[in-house]
Amino acid sequence: GALPQIRMARNEIFIDAAPEAVFAVLSDPRSYGDWVVGSKEIRSADPDWPAAGAAFDHSVGVGWLSLSDRTSVISAHAPDCLELKARARPLPSARVKLRLDAEGTGTRVMMVEQPFHRVLSVMMGPVGHWLMKLRNVEALRRLKQLAEGDRPRPKGELPEREPAADG
């Protein structure tokens, strides 16, 4: 039989800021702790973020429960597109693509997230994908606040990542 269709969470939002301003937020690893739902703290980052292969280390969780993970860049084409591989255990790794299209004086941002592996996408089922979509509604709302200046951008230096033994 045919393979089941890969499901994905697709969200979009209009941000009243130029694509360059939105991409500037995406280019700042410190901002991910503010707009990515579930991300607690950005601990360190490669200085060349968001170049392909660059990564940042972050903590995910709620309250005292916290896990260390990493997000890395699959591809980046400023200011139009950023594709990431996000690890946020206990969830499966996800491929997250952010597309920025100029629209009038602002930007239409489309965010597509799907599990990195087809079998995990099928196992998550419709409810899992619906929850992912719901989480990303809030993530894009926060990204909009940062890009439009309604929420302060994080400040301060971020330590450089230690080279990872597992790549």
DRENNUVEX-831110 format. One line per 10 residues: number of its first residue (from 1); their letters; for each residue y, z, x of N, C-alpha, C. Coordinates in nm, 2 decimals, always signed. Last residue first. Example, Ala and Ser with C-alpha at 12.3 -4.5 7.8 and 13.67 -1.06 7.14 Angstrom:
// residues 2
2> sa> -0.22:+0.71:+1.28:-0.11:+0.71:+1.37:+0.00:+0.79:+1.29; -0.57:+0.78:+1.32:-0.45:+0.78:+1.23:-0.33:+0.78:+1.32
This chain:
// residues 167
167> gdaaperepl> +1.56:+1.69:+2.85:+1.63:+1.57:+2.82:+1.72:+1.59:+2.70; +1.45:+1.94:+2.90:+1.38:+1.86:+2.82:+1.45:+1.73:+2.78; +1.64:+2.06:+3.06:+1.52:+2.03:+3.13:+1.44:+1.93:+3.04; +1.98:+1.98:+3.05:+1.86:+2.02:+2.98:+1.74:+1.97:+3.05; +2.26:+2.10:+3.24:+2.16:+1.99:+3.22:+2.03:+2.04:+3.16; +2.48:+2.29:+3.04:+2.39:+2.29:+3.16:+2.29:+2.17:+3.13; +2.80:+2.18:+2.93:+2.66:+2.20:+2.91:+2.58:+2.20:+3.04; +3.10:+2.36:+2.99:+3.02:+2.24:+3.01:+2.88:+2.27:+2.99; +3.27:+2.56:+2.74:+3.20:+2.54:+2.87:+3.12:+2.41:+2.87; +3.58:+2.47:+2.61:+3.44:+2.48:+2.58:+3.37:+2.46:+2.71
157> egkprprdge> +3.90:+2.62:+2.57:+3.81:+2.54:+2.65:+3.66:+2.57:+2.60; +4.11:+2.61:+2.27:+4.04:+2.68:+2.38:+3.94:+2.59:+2.45; +4.09:+2.57:+1.91:+4.15:+2.56:+2.04:+4.07:+2.63:+2.15; +4.02:+2.38:+1.61:+3.99:+2.48:+1.71:+4.06:+2.46:+1.84; +4.28:+2.30:+1.38:+4.18:+2.26:+1.47:+4.15:+2.37:+1.57; +4.34:+2.45:+1.06:+4.37:+2.44:+1.20:+4.25:+2.39:+1.28; +4.38:+2.24:+0.78:+4.29:+2.35:+0.84:+4.32:+2.34:+0.99; +4.53:+2.04:+0.72:+4.53:+2.15:+0.62:+4.45:+2.27:+0.68; +4.52:+1.80:+0.86:+4.60:+1.91:+0.92:+4.61:+2.03:+0.82; +4.35:+1.60:+0.80:+4.48:+1.60:+0.74:+4.57:+1.71:+0.78
147> alqklrrlae> +4.13:+1.67:+0.95:+4.20:+1.55:+0.99:+4.33:+1.54:+0.92; +4.05:+1.92:+0.82:+4.09:+1.92:+0.96:+4.17:+1.79:+1.00; +4.01:+1.83:+0.56:+4.11:+1.93:+0.58:+4.15:+1.93:+0.73; +3.79:+1.65:+0.61:+3.92:+1.60:+0.55:+4.03:+1.70:+0.58; +3.60:+1.82:+0.69:+3.64:+1.72:+0.78:+3.78:+1.67:+0.74; +3.56:+1.96:+0.44:+3.61:+2.03:+0.56:+3.67:+1.94:+0.66; +3.45:+1.75:+0.29:+3.57:+1.82:+0.24:+3.64:+1.89:+0.36; +3.22:+1.69:+0.44:+3.33:+1.59:+0.44:+3.46:+1.65:+0.39; +3.08:+1.93:+0.38:+3.11:+1.90:+0.52:+3.22:+1.80:+0.52; +3.04:+1.91:+0.10:+3.12:+2.02:+0.16:+3.17:+1.99:+0.30
137> vnrlkmlwhg> +2.87:+1.69:+0.10:+3.00:+1.69:+0.02:+3.09:+1.79:+0.07; +2.66:+1.78:+0.24:+2.75:+1.69:+0.31:+2.88:+1.67:+0.23; +2.52:+1.94:+0.06:+2.58:+2.01:+0.18:+2.68:+1.91:+0.24; +2.44:+1.74:-0.12:+2.53:+1.85:-0.16:+2.60:+1.91:-0.04; +2.26:+1.60:+0.05:+2.38:+1.53:-0.01:+2.48:+1.63:-0.05; +2.07:+1.80:+0.08:+2.13:+1.74:+0.20:+2.27:+1.68:+0.15; +1.98:+1.82:-0.18:+2.04:+1.94:-0.12:+2.12:+1.89:+0.01; +1.87:+1.57:-0.22:+1.98:+1.61:-0.30:+2.05:+1.73:-0.24; +1.66:+1.58:-0.03:+1.76:+1.48:-0.01:+1.89:+1.52:-0.10; +1.50:+1.78:-0.16:+1.55:+1.80:-0.02:+1.67:+1.71:+0.01
127> vpgmmvslvr> +1.44:+1.65:-0.40:+1.52:+1.77:-0.40:+1.58:+1.80:-0.26; +1.28:+1.42:-0.33:+1.42:+1.40:-0.39:+1.50:+1.53:-0.38; +1.12:+1.49:+0.00:+1.13:+1.46:-0.15:+1.27:+1.45:-0.20; +1.03:+1.56:+0.25:+1.15:+1.63:+0.19:+1.16:+1.61:+0.04; +0.83:+1.37:+0.30:+0.79:+1.50:+0.27:+0.91:+1.59:+0.21; +0.99:+1.14:+0.36:+0.90:+1.14:+0.24:+0.86:+1.28:+0.20; +1.10:+1.23:+0.60:+1.19:+1.18:+0.49:+1.11:+1.19:+0.36; +0.88:+1.27:+0.76:+0.96:+1.38:+0.72:+1.05:+1.35:+0.60; +0.81:+1.00:+0.80:+0.71:+1.09:+0.73:+0.79:+1.22:+0.68; +1.02:+0.90:+0.95:+1.00:+0.85:+0.81:+0.91:+0.95:+0.74
117> hfpqevmmvr> +1.24:+1.10:+1.13:+1.11:+1.04:+1.12:+1.08:+1.01:+0.98; +1.50:+1.20:+1.10:+1.48:+1.11:+1.21:+1.34:+1.04:+1.19; +1.64:+1.21:+0.77:+1.55:+1.27:+0.87:+1.51:+1.16:+0.97; +1.98:+1.10:+0.73:+1.84:+1.09:+0.69:+1.75:+1.16:+0.80; +2.30:+1.05:+0.61:+2.21:+1.14:+0.69:+2.07:+1.11:+0.64; +2.61:+0.90:+0.63:+2.47:+0.88:+0.58:+2.38:+0.96:+0.67; +2.93:+0.89:+0.52:+2.84:+0.97:+0.60:+2.70:+0.94:+0.54; +3.23:+0.72:+0.53:+3.10:+0.72:+0.47:+3.00:+0.79:+0.57; +3.57:+0.75:+0.47:+3.46:+0.79:+0.56:+3.33:+0.79:+0.48; +3.85:+0.56:+0.47:+3.73:+0.59:+0.39:+3.62:+0.62:+0.48
107> tgtgeadlrl> +4.18:+0.66:+0.55:+4.04:+0.63:+0.60:+3.94:+0.66:+0.50; +4.51:+0.55:+0.50:+4.41:+0.65:+0.53:+4.28:+0.59:+0.57; +4.69:+0.37:+0.40:+4.74:+0.45:+0.51:+4.63:+0.55:+0.56; +4.43:+0.14:+0.32:+4.58:+0.18:+0.30:+4.63:+0.25:+0.43; +4.18:+0.23:+0.50:+4.20:+0.20:+0.36:+4.34:+0.24:+0.33; +3.95:+0.18:+0.76:+4.09:+0.19:+0.73:+4.10:+0.15:+0.58; +3.64:+0.35:+0.78:+3.71:+0.22:+0.74:+3.85:+0.25:+0.70; +3.39:+0.49:+0.96:+3.53:+0.51:+0.92:+3.60:+0.37:+0.90; +3.08:+0.63:+0.93:+3.15:+0.51:+0.94:+3.29:+0.53:+0.88; +2.84:+0.82:+1.07:+2.97:+0.83:+1.01:+3.04:+0.70:+1.04
97> kvrasplpra> +2.51:+0.91:+1.05:+2.60:+0.80:+1.08:+2.73:+0.82:+1.00; +2.26:+1.10:+1.17:+2.38:+1.11:+1.09:+2.47:+1.00:+1.14; +1.93:+1.18:+1.16:+2.02:+1.08:+1.21:+2.14:+1.08:+1.12; +1.78:+1.50:+1.23:+1.84:+1.41:+1.14:+1.92:+1.30:+1.22; +1.49:+1.71:+1.27:+1.61:+1.64:+1.33:+1.65:+1.53:+1.23; +1.42:+1.93:+0.99:+1.38:+1.83:+1.09:+1.51:+1.77:+1.15; +1.52:+2.28:+1.00:+1.51:+2.15:+0.94:+1.47:+2.05:+1.04; +1.55:+2.53:+1.10:+1.41:+2.49:+1.09:+1.40:+2.35:+1.03; +1.72:+2.34:+1.35:+1.60:+2.40:+1.30:+1.63:+2.51:+1.20; +1.89:+2.09:+1.38:+1.93:+2.22:+1.32:+1.81:+2.28:+1.26
87> raklelcdpa> +2.00:+1.82:+1.57:+1.88:+1.92:+1.55:+1.94:+2.04:+1.50; +2.11:+1.50:+1.51:+2.14:+1.64:+1.50:+2.01:+1.72:+1.48; +2.23:+1.23:+1.66:+2.10:+1.29:+1.63:+2.13:+1.44:+1.63; +2.49:+1.01:+1.53:+2.44:+1.13:+1.60:+2.30:+1.16:+1.57; +2.73:+0.77:+1.56:+2.60:+0.79:+1.51:+2.54:+0.90:+1.60; +3.04:+0.66:+1.44:+2.97:+0.75:+1.53:+2.84:+0.78:+1.47; +3.30:+0.41:+1.42:+3.16:+0.46:+1.39:+3.11:+0.55:+1.49; +3.57:+0.35:+1.47:+3.50:+0.29:+1.35:+3.37:+0.36:+1.32; +3.76:+0.35:+1.68:+3.75:+0.46:+1.58:+3.67:+0.43:+1.46; +3.47:+0.40:+1.89:+3.59:+0.45:+1.83:+3.68:+0.34:+1.79
77> hasivstrds> +3.16:+0.40:+1.86:+3.25:+0.29:+1.86:+3.38:+0.33:+1.80; +2.86:+0.54:+1.98:+3.00:+0.56:+1.94:+3.08:+0.44:+1.96; +2.52:+0.65:+1.93:+2.62:+0.55:+1.96:+2.76:+0.59:+1.91; +2.40:+0.90:+1.95:+2.32:+0.78:+1.96:+2.41:+0.67:+2.00; +2.48:+1.21:+2.09:+2.54:+1.09:+2.04:+2.44:+0.97:+2.06; +2.33:+1.52:+1.97:+2.36:+1.42:+2.07:+2.41:+1.29:+2.01; +2.32:+1.87:+1.93:+2.35:+1.74:+1.87:+2.39:+1.64:+1.98; +2.09:+2.14:+1.94:+2.18:+2.05:+2.01:+2.20:+1.93:+1.92; +2.05:+2.51:+1.90:+2.01:+2.37:+1.89:+2.12:+2.28:+1.95; +1.94:+2.83:+1.84:+2.01:+2.74:+1.93:+1.96:+2.60:+1.91
67> lslwgvgvsh> +1.98:+3.02:+1.54:+1.89:+2.94:+1.63:+1.98:+2.85:+1.71; +2.00:+3.33:+1.37:+2.07:+3.23:+1.45:+1.97:+3.15:+1.54; +2.06:+3.58:+1.16:+1.96:+3.48:+1.19:+2.03:+3.36:+1.25; +2.28:+3.73:+1.08:+2.22:+3.76:+1.21:+2.11:+3.66:+1.25; +2.43:+3.47:+0.89:+2.43:+3.61:+0.93:+2.37:+3.64:+1.07; +2.26:+3.18:+0.93:+2.34:+3.26:+0.84:+2.32:+3.40:+0.89; +2.27:+2.88:+1.15:+2.20:+2.99:+1.08:+2.30:+3.07:+0.99; +2.30:+2.76:+1.48:+2.29:+2.73:+1.33:+2.23:+2.86:+1.27; +2.49:+2.68:+1.76:+2.40:+2.78:+1.69:+2.41:+2.74:+1.55; +2.48:+2.41:+2.00:+2.54:+2.49:+1.89:+2.43:+2.58:+1.84
57> dfaagaapwd> +2.58:+2.18:+2.25:+2.48:+2.29:+2.21:+2.55:+2.37:+2.11; +2.62:+1.83:+2.26:+2.68:+1.97:+2.26:+2.57:+2.06:+2.21; +2.60:+1.53:+2.46:+2.55:+1.63:+2.36:+2.64:+1.75:+2.36; +2.57:+1.18:+2.53:+2.64:+1.31:+2.55:+2.59:+1.40:+2.43; +2.46:+0.94:+2.45:+2.38:+1.02:+2.53:+2.44:+1.16:+2.55; +2.77:+0.77:+2.44:+2.63:+0.76:+2.40:+2.55:+0.85:+2.50; +3.05:+1.00:+2.42:+2.98:+0.89:+2.48:+2.84:+0.89:+2.44; +3.25:+1.18:+2.30:+3.13:+1.14:+2.23:+3.06:+1.01:+2.29; +3.17:+1.37:+2.58:+3.15:+1.36:+2.44:+3.27:+1.28:+2.38; +3.20:+1.42:+2.85:+3.22:+1.28:+2.81:+3.19:+1.26:+2.66
47> pdasrieksg> +3.13:+1.69:+2.90:+3.27:+1.65:+2.90:+3.30:+1.51:+2.85; +2.90:+1.84:+2.67:+2.92:+1.74:+2.78:+3.07:+1.70:+2.78; +2.95:+2.18:+2.57:+2.95:+2.04:+2.55:+2.96:+1.96:+2.67; +2.86:+2.49:+2.41:+2.89:+2.41:+2.53:+2.88:+2.27:+2.49; +2.86:+2.62:+2.15:+2.85:+2.70:+2.28:+2.89:+2.62:+2.40; +2.98:+2.65:+1.84:+2.96:+2.55:+1.94:+2.97:+2.62:+2.08; +2.84:+2.82:+1.57:+2.92:+2.83:+1.69:+2.88:+2.71:+1.79; +2.72:+2.75:+1.32:+2.79:+2.88:+1.34:+2.89:+2.87:+1.46; +2.66:+2.52:+1.07:+2.68:+2.53:+1.21:+2.77:+2.66:+1.23; +2.66:+2.51:+0.80:+2.55:+2.58:+0.86:+2.56:+2.59:+1.01
37> vvwdgysrpd> +2.84:+2.21:+0.78:+2.79:+2.33:+0.70:+2.66:+2.38:+0.77; +3.08:+2.12:+1.00:+2.94:+2.10:+0.97:+2.89:+2.23:+0.90; +3.35:+2.21:+1.05:+3.32:+2.12:+0.94:+3.18:+2.10:+0.90; +3.35:+2.40:+1.26:+3.44:+2.42:+1.14:+3.40:+2.33:+1.02; +3.18:+2.31:+1.45:+3.15:+2.45:+1.40:+3.24:+2.47:+1.27; +3.31:+2.08:+1.52:+3.18:+2.07:+1.45:+3.14:+2.21:+1.39; +3.52:+2.11:+1.69:+3.55:+2.10:+1.55:+3.42:+2.11:+1.47; +3.43:+2.10:+1.95:+3.47:+2.23:+1.90:+3.48:+2.23:+1.75; +3.41:+1.83:+2.01:+3.29:+1.90:+1.98:+3.32:+2.04:+1.92; +3.60:+1.58:+1.91:+3.62:+1.72:+1.96:+3.50:+1.80:+1.92
27> slvafvaepa> +3.57:+1.35:+1.78:+3.56:+1.34:+1.92:+3.57:+1.48:+1.99; +3.63:+1.40:+1.52:+3.49:+1.38:+1.55:+3.46:+1.38:+1.70; +3.91:+1.41:+1.55:+3.83:+1.53:+1.51:+3.69:+1.52:+1.55; +3.95:+1.14:+1.61:+3.99:+1.25:+1.71:+3.92:+1.38:+1.68; +3.87:+1.01:+1.38:+3.78:+1.00:+1.50:+3.82:+1.11:+1.61; +4.10:+1.07:+1.23:+3.97:+1.12:+1.19:+3.87:+1.12:+1.31; +4.29:+0.93:+1.38:+4.30:+1.07:+1.36:+4.17:+1.14:+1.32; +4.19:+0.67:+1.36:+4.21:+0.73:+1.49:+4.22:+0.88:+1.48; +4.22:+0.62:+1.08:+4.08:+0.63:+1.14:+4.09:+0.70:+1.28; +4.49:+0.83:+0.95:+4.44:+0.70:+1.01:+4.30:+0.72:+1.07
17> adifienram> +4.46:+1.01:+0.65:+4.49:+1.01:+0.79:+4.43:+0.88:+0.84; +4.34:+1.12:+0.40:+4.48:+1.07:+0.41:+4.52:+1.08:+0.56; +4.02:+1.01:+0.33:+4.10:+1.10:+0.41:+4.24:+1.04:+0.43; +3.77:+0.99:+0.08:+3.90:+0.93:+0.13:+3.98:+1.04:+0.21; +3.42:+0.99:+0.14:+3.54:+1.06:+0.10:+3.66:+0.98:+0.15; +3.07:+0.98:+0.06:+3.19:+0.93:+0.11:+3.31:+1.00:+0.06; +2.72:+1.00:+0.14:+2.84:+1.06:+0.09:+2.96:+0.98:+0.14; +2.38:+0.99:+0.11:+2.49:+0.90:+0.14:+2.61:+0.97:+0.06; +2.07:+1.07:+0.24:+2.19:+1.13:+0.17:+2.31:+1.05:+0.21; +1.79:+0.87:+0.18:+1.89:+0.92:+0.27:+2.00:+0.98:+0.18
7> riqplag> +1.44:+0.77:+0.20:+1.56:+0.83:+0.12:+1.66:+0.87:+0.23; +1.25:+0.49:+0.24:+1.32:+0.60:+0.31:+1.44:+0.65:+0.23; +0.99:+0.42:+0.02:+1.12:+0.39:+0.06:+1.18:+0.52:+0.13; +0.65:+0.43:+0.14:+0.75:+0.48:+0.05:+0.89:+0.44:+0.11; +0.48:+0.12:+0.23:+0.54:+0.25:+0.27:+0.64:+0.30:+0.17; +0.24:-0.02:+0.02:+0.36:-0.03:+0.09:+0.41:+0.11:+0.12; -0.12:+0.00:+0.08:+0.00:+0.00:+0.00:+0.12:+0.00:+0.08
